[in-house]
Amino acid sequence: MTDVVNVAQAQAWNSHEGAHWAHHQDRWNAVNEGFDEPLLDASGIVVDHSVLDLGCGSGQTTRRAALRAPRGRLLGLDISATMLAEARARTRLEGVTHAAFFQGDAQVYPLPPASFDRAISRFGVMFFDDPVAAFDNVRQALRPGGRLAFVCPAEPHLNDWVTAVTSLSEVLPVDDFATPGQPGMFSLTSPDLIHRTLTEAGFTDITVNQTQAHGTWGDDPTDAAEFLLGTGPGLHLLSRVDPATQARALTALTDHLRGHVAADGTVRLRGSAWLVTADRPATSPGGT
């Protein structure tokens, strides 16, 4: 892997967190895939576009973008070797031949300049130590007139999985859970911050619109509760209490999730995100 500046994220996504997402890629896609069509529609990908997928994970958005650009080329970039291994395997299995995957930190990865028509990301751009530098690197990789489109989580309280976990306040130490404004899942919850960051990175014509989708978190409340508490944030909370309290937390979360059971018995939770688009100007000062 090339130079890494987001060291903590590299460590997390190349250990338990990345392994969990890779092993459960179908489950995570069931959680997040409701945002795929809005994202791809906003990106404006056409048949011959070159597309960069930032934080591509196990590659679902890369493959779906490939369907929209059958005569183009796709590059998926992620910091997690484990997730990229799954991306390559699934892409071969699905017969997608014009997509490739590389491991790297998008903040500093040596992307070829002016090489992509579009850059996309589904929940992969919130983890940079220096977001302006990262988005500037992406902007330079776009051709003049190219577009960046991504989704990132909106305010924590608008996401049902967060309110489900924070409902355990009498059982788990959730006071600092899902704190906005620091590198991590909720670093870009402020539309003003998104506008300011992308403007400083040299983008123009910035739009930030709220979009919502329901994702499937489990086959039933118990399954969904076990899955939620088995994620990185869930395990972190459980690690701070004794086994008896962990069992109480699982029971309490299962009870909470009974209020989110769909007609087919699965647990469906609403996710709320910002759908963001921004363009590289057709001409850039100094040619950068």
C-alpha positions in Angstrom: 0.0 0.0 0.0 1.2 3.6 -0.7 1.8 6.1 2.0 -0.9 6.3 4.7 -1.7 9.4 6.7 -4.9 8.2 8.2 -3.0 5.7 10.4 -5.8 4.9 12.9 -8.3 4.3 10.1 -5.8 2.0 8.3 -5.3 0.0 11.5 -9.1 -0.3 12.1 -10.0 -1.3 8.6 -7.2 -3.8 8.3 -8.1 -5.6 11.5 -11.5 -6.5 13.1 -13.6 -3.7 11.5 -12.5 -4.5 7.9 -12.8 -8.3 8.5 -16.3 -7.8 9.9 -17.5 -5.8 6.9 -15.8 -8.2 4.5 -17.3 -11.3 6.1 -20.8 -9.7 6.3 -20.7 -7.8 3.0 -24.1 -9.0 2.0 -25.6 -7.9 5.3 -23.9 -4.5 5.0 -25.1 -4.1 1.5 -28.7 -4.9 2.7 -28.3 -2.1 5.2 -26.9 0.5 2.7 -28.0 -0.4 -0.8 -31.1 1.8 -0.7 -28.7 4.7 -1.3 -27.1 3.2 -4.4 -29.6 4.4 -7.0 -29.9 8.0 -5.7 -26.1 8.2 -5.6 -25.6 6.8 -9.1 -28.4 8.9 -10.5 -26.8 12.1 -9.0 -23.4 11.1 -10.4 -24.6 11.2 -14.0 -22.5 8.3 -15.0 -22.9 7.4 -18.7 -21.7 4.5 -20.9 -18.1 5.4 -21.5 -17.2 7.2 -18.3 -14.1 6.5 -16.2 -15.3 6.3 -12.6 -13.3 6.3 -9.3 -15.1 4.7 -6.3 -13.7 6.1 -3.0 -13.8 3.8 0.0 -15.3 1.1 -2.3 -15.2 -1.6 0.4 -16.4 -4.9 -1.1 -17.2 -3.3 -4.3 -21.0 -3.3 -4.7 -21.2 0.4 -5.8 -18.2 -0.2 -8.1 -20.0 -3.0 -9.8 -23.3 -1.1 -10.0 -21.5 1.9 -11.5 -19.9 -0.5 -14.0 -23.4 -1.4 -15.3 -24.0 2.2 -16.1 -20.6 2.5 -17.9 -20.3 -0.7 -19.9 -17.7 1.0 -22.2 -15.9 2.8 -19.5 -13.5 1.8 -16.7 -13.9 1.6 -13.0 -11.3 1.9 -10.2 -12.3 1.1 -6.7 -10.0 2.5 -4.0 -10.1 1.4 -0.3 -7.7 1.3 2.6 -8.8 -2.3 3.7 -7.0 -5.2 2.1 -9.6 -7.7 3.5 -12.5 -5.9 1.9 -10.7 -5.4 -1.4 -10.1 -9.2 -1.6 -13.8 -9.7 -1.3 -14.4 -7.0 -3.9 -12.1 -8.7 -6.4 -13.6 -12.1 -5.8 -17.2 -10.9 -6.1 -16.4 -8.9 -9.2 -14.8 -11.9 -10.9 -17.8 -14.0 -9.9 -20.2 -11.5 -11.5 -18.2 -11.3 -14.7 -17.4 -7.6 -14.5 -14.2 -7.2 -16.5 -13.7 -3.5 -16.7 -13.3 -2.8 -12.9 -10.0 -2.9 -10.9 -9.3 -2.4 -7.2 -6.4 -0.8 -5.4 -5.4 -0.4 -1.8 -4.6 3.0 -0.6 -5.4 6.1 1.4 -7.4 8.4 -0.8 -6.0 11.4 1.0 -2.6 10.8 -0.4 -2.9 8.1 -3.0 -1.1 9.1 -6.3 -4.2 9.2 -8.5 -3.5 9.9 -12.1 -4.4 13.6 -12.7 -7.4 14.5 -14.9 -8.2 10.8 -15.5 -11.7 10.3 -14.2 -15.1 11.6 -15.4 -16.8 10.8 -12.1 -15.8 10.1 -8.5 -18.4 8.4 -6.2 -18.6 7.2 -2.7 -21.2 5.4 -0.5 -20.3 6.3 3.1 -16.5 6.2 2.4 -15.4 9.9 2.7 -16.0 10.6 6.4 -12.7 9.2 7.7 -10.0 11.7 6.5 -7.7 13.4 9.0 -7.5 16.3 6.5 -10.7 16.4 4.4 -9.7 19.4 2.4 -6.5 17.7 1.3 -8.3 14.5 0.5 -11.0 16.2 -1.6 -8.3 18.3 -3.3 -6.6 15.1 -4.3 -9.8 13.7 -5.7 -10.6 16.9 -7.5 -7.2 16.8 -9.3 -7.9 13.2 -10.4 -11.1 14.4 -12.1 -11.1 15.8 -15.6 -12.1 19.4 -15.9 -15.9 19.4 -15.7 -15.9 16.1 -13.9 -18.2 15.4 -10.9 -17.9 14.1 -7.4 -21.0 12.5 -5.9 -21.2 10.9 -2.4 -23.5 10.0 0.4 -22.5 10.6 4.0 -24.6 10.2 7.2 -26.8 13.1 8.3 -27.3 13.9 12.0 -27.1 10.8 14.2 -30.6 11.2 15.7 -32.0 10.8 12.1 -30.6 7.3 11.8 -32.6 4.6 13.5 -29.6 2.4 14.2 -28.1 5.1 16.3 -31.2 5.8 18.3 -31.5 2.0 18.8 -28.0 1.9 20.4 -28.5 5.1 22.4 -31.7 3.7 23.8 -29.4 1.5 25.9 -28.3 4.5 28.0 -29.3 2.7 31.2 -27.2 -0.3 30.3 -24.3 0.8 28.3 -22.0 4.0 28.4 -23.4 5.6 25.3 -22.8 9.3 26.2 -20.1 9.8 23.6 -21.5 7.4 21.0 -21.8 8.8 17.4 -20.2 12.2 18.2 -20.4 14.5 15.2 -17.5 16.6 13.9 -14.5 14.3 14.3 -12.9 11.8 11.8 -15.4 9.0 11.7 -18.9 8.1 10.6 -20.4 11.4 11.6 -17.7 13.9 10.6 -19.7 15.5 7.8 -23.1 15.9 9.4 -23.1 19.6 8.9 -24.1 20.9 5.4 -22.2 24.1 6.0 -19.1 22.1 6.8 -19.5 20.1 3.6 -19.9 23.2 1.5 -16.9 24.9 3.2 -14.7 21.8 2.8 -15.4 21.2 -0.8 -15.1 24.9 -1.7 -11.6 25.0 0.0 -10.7 21.8 -2.0 -11.5 23.7 -5.3 -15.0 22.3 -6.1 -17.8 24.4 -7.4 -21.6 23.9 -8.0 -22.0 22.1 -4.7 -25.3 20.6 -3.8 -26.3 19.0 -0.5 -29.7 17.3 -0.3 -31.1 15.0 2.3 -32.1 11.5 1.3 -33.4 8.6 3.3 -33.6 4.8 2.8 -34.6 1.9 4.9 -32.1 -0.9 5.3 -32.5 -4.5 6.4 -30.5 -5.1 9.6 -31.6 -8.7 10.5 -33.9 -11.6 9.9 -35.6 -10.9 13.2 -35.0 -8.6 16.3 -32.6 -11.0 18.0 -30.5 -11.4 14.8 -30.5 -7.6 14.2 -29.5 -6.9 17.8 -26.6 -9.4 17.7 -25.4 -7.9 14.4 -25.5 -4.4 15.7 -23.6 -5.2 18.8 -21.1 -7.2 16.8 -20.0 -4.2 14.8 -17.0 -2.1 15.8 -19.0 0.5 17.7 -21.1 -2.2 19.4 -18.1 -4.2 20.5 -16.5 -1.1 21.8 -19.5 -0.4 24.0 -19.7 -4.0 25.2 -16.0 -4.1 26.0 -16.6 -1.4 28.7 -19.1 -3.6 30.7 -19.1 -7.0 32.3 -20.7 -10.1 30.7 -23.9 -9.9 32.7 -24.4 -6.3 31.5 -23.6 -7.3 28.0 -26.4 -9.9 28.2 -28.8 -7.2 29.5 -27.8 -4.9 26.6 -28.6 -7.6 24.0 -32.0 -8.3 25.6 -32.8 -4.5 25.8 -31.8 -3.9 22.2 -33.8 -6.9 21.0 -36.9 -5.5 22.7 -36.3 -2.0 21.1 -35.9 -3.5 17.6 -39.3 -5.3 17.9 -40.8 -1.9 17.0 -39.0 -2.0 13.6 -40.2 -5.3 12.3 -41.5 -5.2 8.7 -44.3 -7.3 7.3 -41.9 -10.1 6.3 -40.4 -10.3 9.8 -37.1 -8.6 9.0 -35.9 -5.6 11.0 -35.9 -2.5 8.8 -34.2 0.7 10.1 -34.3 4.2 8.5 -31.0 5.7 7.4 -30.7 9.4 6.7 -27.8 10.8 4.6 -26.6 13.9 2.8 -26.5 13.3 -1.0 -23.7 15.6 -2.2 -22.5 16.6 -5.7 -19.7 18.9 -6.6 -17.9 19.7 -9.9 -14.3 20.3 -10.8 -14.4 23.5 -12.7 -14.0 23.3 -16.5 -10.9 25.5 -16.1 -8.8 25.6 -12.9 -6.4 28.3 -11.8 -2.9 27.3 -12.4 -4.0 24.1 -14.1 -4.2 22.1 -10.9 
